[in-house]
């Protein structure tokens, strides 16, 4: 079961003995959010754009603001100070038409301004702000230099903005590289039109390998390796890397290991590169067991729809208590109907062994298939085409590839309802609202066009 990360959801699933996992996008937010954003009321960025500061609550949250909770909390404070500098500059430019025009004048023809201001409750917006700020490095530096000139002071009424040093630029570049995998994973796992749960484990392990790399920060700062501030900035980035890695491991250490095998149902991941040798063997066994279970259920359903087995008995084998009407028929044999599951030619054990052998052969062929599946190919479409080639495995794929990794789909529905049910449409009927949201979410997937619906009405 997919749930949020609240403690009552965890307790309910545990009490009902339901296997469960929290929204992975929310879990990632709980790792990076406290790292970038101070809790409400503790920092200069709180309350920006009408948003409160970071207010997420979770039992497993790492408190980066408490120096006793981590021996590198000072590095978090340093990072936040630099991000606050960026936020102050970006906010002024975004809401000042004169500053925006001046900055645009420094941009080259192939540069678009499109300055981004973060939303405090969404950490990835802070990364978007940093990345756009880095792209506009030269125009921003020229604009800040102009502000301190006599002409700039006259034009902008002696406006004072923070100075971004070369060390700050280097730290922002390295920080962007550390946080980008988190954003990429969040975006990939928040999709609606393709399977996401199968991608969860490979993406999480990729993030962990990046955070655990000894050279990731050195590569990020390779362009400033000759500068005096290099080693100081490197130490800051390495501290940030350790903080994120510790929080990541704490957040995902309890993730159920029984989901290892699900990713191999995605044809793009059937090579299982993200698993070690032991995990590959376990995944193979669990896939076969789950597919066997589903195949047995499917077989029972088919048997229930078939007519009973008819067994012909000789007259001498017929019961003496048989209906006297049977004697008037010319047939030399008597017909006796017995349930299909009691057919003497079939036993459940032999059927199970046969099915398992078929599934093992099918799974082996699936893993060894030479045709390469492109990373942008839809796994559901692949299974639609190949379900007759791997009919047993298709049962598992149909069940498990439909699992969502995040609750963003439901959150989008809530947002759509909020937009549709505005103050000016407060008398909107509930059934009408439901129909509108249904059309919005399902019309793109159908072959119908809006014009067809309008004409039908």
Helices and strands as residue ranges (DSSP letters): E 2-3, H 7-15, E 21-22, H 24-36, G 48-50, G 67-69, H 73-95, H 97-106, H 123-135, H 137-147, H 150-155, H 166-189, H 197-211, H 216-220, G 222-224, H 230-252, G 257-265, G 267-269, H 277-305, E 309-314, G 315-317, G 324-328, E 333-338, G 340-342, H 348-367, H 379-386, H 391-400, H 408-420, G 423-425, H 430-442, G 443-445, H 450-456
